[in-house]
């Protein structure tokens, strides 16, 4: 675990001895926060460590005093049970120039398994994928289980591929996704989520989402589908908006029921519901839930770039 923490500090974040580092953690992820602090202190004396209460949902804002501190640091490492990625606090700290890595629901096993990878090879994959996606007009995703979705993309991330070295950089660690915003009016079809879902973990049975013009209009399945609807209904109608489409690229990641890792698994795709401000959207809600789909076939315009989970480019 300490080796992975040092990879984050040195390779992923490229922290320098004159830089200030803020580590945000909680009671569930404390051991990882401790490992990151130990690794950071080998490089710089300008470190701060804050343990916050565990949030009620992914996308909930951190405590106000923490949010006020964040823009004052060069580097922020967020190892927390609930995601701070899609929060105003994170966006404002990025806008001030902080380099930020978010590690929601990170575990020791994920840290050890999916961090020590070839980031140069991963960037080559990302560069090829991003070029295809950014220049596309229409994306279609199908699976043998019944997924059949079409969408068009807006902003596409994944440029850094785990190397967050420049002012204002932001990404998940472990890394391994090319993620994009979607155009609501061109996002329609059926999504069969068969691997895992944020807040639900590894699924016992698939969940079927029917999407019309970027909004989920029905959710079908067993008790897990009912639980998903319950979570979304607590937030309201805007929680049903499709916020993101992403393609997993990390060859060391595996499906565990933890979306932080699951959405990075090479040969998967995911759709997210809720907050889309990270993708220059306007749906400002305190929730962002990812549903992971295995063995997809992806068409970019008329070109097939993935077949049953096998990346073809």
N, C-alpha and C positions, 0 to 999 in steps of 0.2 A: 504494500500500500504506500509506503514511504517513497519507493521508486516512482510510482505513478504520480504522487504529489509533486515530486521534484521535476518530473516531465512537464506537468502543468505550469509550474513556476518558471522553468528555464525555457522549454521549447514552445509551449502554447502561448504563454503570456510574455516571454522575453523580458522579465523584470530586471531592472537595473538597480545598482546600489543607492542611487540618489532618488529613487521613486518611492512614493507612499502607497501602501497596500492596505485595503480594508477587507476583512474576512467576515462575512455574515453567515451565521449558522443557527441551529436550534438544538433542542435536547435530543432529537431523533438522529441528527447528522453530526453530533458533536465530535466524534472520533475522527471524522474526515476533516472537519474544520481544524482540529488540533494538528493533524498531519500537514495540512496546507500552511498553517501558521509556522510550524517547525521548519518547513522547507523555505518559506519566504524569509524567515529570520536569518537564514544562512546567506542571504543576498543583501538584505536591507534592514536597517534598524527602525525604519519608519513604518511600523506595522500597527494595526489596530484590529481587535477581535470583538465582535458583538454577537451575543446570543439573543435572538428574538423569539417571541412566542410562536408556536406553530399556527399558521393561518388556517382559516376554515375551508378555503378552496384555492386552487391554482389561479393565480392572477390577482389575489387580494393584495392591497398595498401593505408595505411594511409599516411598523410604527413611525409616527411623524418625526420623532427625534432621529431615527435611523435615516429616513429619507432626506432630512436636512443635512446630515453628515456626508452622504454619498458623493455629491458633486465636488467635495474637497480632496478627493483621492485620485491618484494616477491610475490605479488598478483596483478593481473590486471583484472578489471571488464570492459567489453566492451559493453556498452548499446548504440547501434548506429542504425541508420535507415538502413544502408547497412552493410552486414556481413563482418567482418574482420577475420572470422574463417579460411578461406582458403587463407591466405596471408603469404608471406615470413616473414613479421614483427612478426606475431604471432608465427610462427614456431621457429624463432630465439630466441624470448623471452622465449618460453618453453624450448628450448635447454639449456638456461642459468639457468634454474631451476624455472622460474616463474610459479605459479599456475594461470590458466587463465579460466575465464568464459566468453563466448560470448553470447550476447543477442540481435541479430539483429532484428530490427523492433519490439522490445518489446513495449507493450502498458500497461497502468495501469490495464486494464481488464485482460490481460493475466497474469500479475504479481500477481494480487490478486487471480485469479482462479487456476493457475496451479503450484504455487511454494509450497504452504503449503500442502504437501502430506506426506505419510509414506515412507521415503527413505529406511528404512529397508525392507519393503515389496517389494518395487521396485527392490532393489538389488537382492532379492531372485528370482524374475522373470527374471532379466537380467542374473543371473548366470546360470539358467536352459537353457535360450535361447542361450547364448554364447557357452555353452558346445555342444549343438546340432549343431550349425552353424559351429563352429571351426573344428569339427570332420566329417564334411559332404564332400561328393564328388560332389553332384548335388542338386541344389535348383530349384523347379518349382513353379511358381506363376500363378494362374488362377483367373478369375472373371467371373461372369455371363454376364458382359457387353462385354467380348471378350478378356481381357488380357490373354495371354498365353506365358510366358517367362521362359526360362531356363538359369541358370547361375551357376558358381562356384565362391566361395568367396576366398579372400585373407585375409588380416588382418581384425579382427573383434573387434570393440570398444564396450563400454558400461560397462566396468568393474567397474567404480566408481559409476555409477547410481546416479549422482548428488552430491556425496561427493568428492570434489576436495581438498584433504587434504595433498597430497604428492608433493614433488618438481617435477615440470614438468607436473603436471596433466593439462588436458584440457577437456572442455566439454561445451555444450550448457546449458543455463538455460532459461526457464524451461527445465528440463531434461525429458527423457522418450523415448529413442530409442536405439536399438541395431543396429549399422550401420557398414557396411562392404564395403571393396573394392571388385571389381569383376575382374575375368580373362576374358579379352576381347574376346579371341578366343572361349570361352565357353558361351558367353552371346548373346543369339539370341531369336527372337520372336516378339510378339506384346504387346505393353503397351497401355492400355486405361486409361489415366489420367482423373478422373472424379470429383475430389474434388477441388484442387487448384494447382497453379503453381507459383513459385517465379517470381516476376515482373508482373504477371497477376492477382493475387488475386484469389478469389473464381470464379470457371469457370461456365459460363452459359451453355456451351455445352462441352462434352468430347473432348479431343485431343488424336489422335491416333499416336503413334510412332512405326515405324517399325525398328527393330534393327538387324543388322548383324555383328557378330564378334565384339561386343562391341561398334559399331558406329550406330547412328541413320541415316538411309538412306532415310527416308521419314517422313513427318509430315503432317497429314491431320486433317481437322476440319473446323470451321468457322473463323471468324475474329481473334479470340484469337490464333488460330494456326498460322495465318499469322503474328501476332504480335510476337509470339515466334520465328518464323524463322527470322524475322527482327532483333531481339535482338541477336540471335546466329550468324547471318551473319556479324554483325558489329565486332565480335571477330574473326571469321574465322572458318575454317574446324575443328579445334581441340575442338571447343565449343560443337560439336555434339557427343563427346565421353561420354559413360556411365561411370560415376565416382563413383557411390555409390548405394548400395542397403540397405535399412533400414526398421526396423519393429517398429511401434509405441507401447509404453507401458504405457503411463501416463493416469491413469483412470479419472483424472480431466480435461484433455485437451478436446477441442471441435473444430470442423471445423469452422473457421471464415474467411478464405481467407488469413490468415497470416501463411506462411509456418513454421515459428519458432514454432508455436503451432500446426499447422495442422499435421506436420510430427511426432509429439509426441502422437497423439491420439491413444489410445488403440484400436486395431482392424483395423489399416491401415498399408499399406506399402508405401514406396516411392523409386523412382529412381531419381538420380541427374545426370545432364549433366555438363561437363566442368572439372574444376580443381580437380585432384585426389591425390595431393601430401600428403594430410592428411592420405591417405590409402597406403602410400609408392609407389604411382604411379609416372609417369613421365610427366603427362600432365599439364604443367605449363602455365595456361591461367588465365586471370583476371576475371573469371566468374565461378559461381557454382549455378545452378538452380535446385530446387527440385520440382518434380511432385508427388502429393499425390493421392493414390488409395484407395478406400473404399471397405470393405467387401471382402477381398481377401481370397483365399484358398491357403495354403502353404504346399508343400511337401518337406521334407528334406530327400533325398534319397528315401526310400520307406515309410517313416512315415509322416502322415498328422499331422502337428503341429498347424494349424489354419484352421477353416472352416467358410467361409463367415464372417470373422472378429472375430470369437470366438476363443480365444486362448485355445488350448487343453492340453498343458503341464503344 
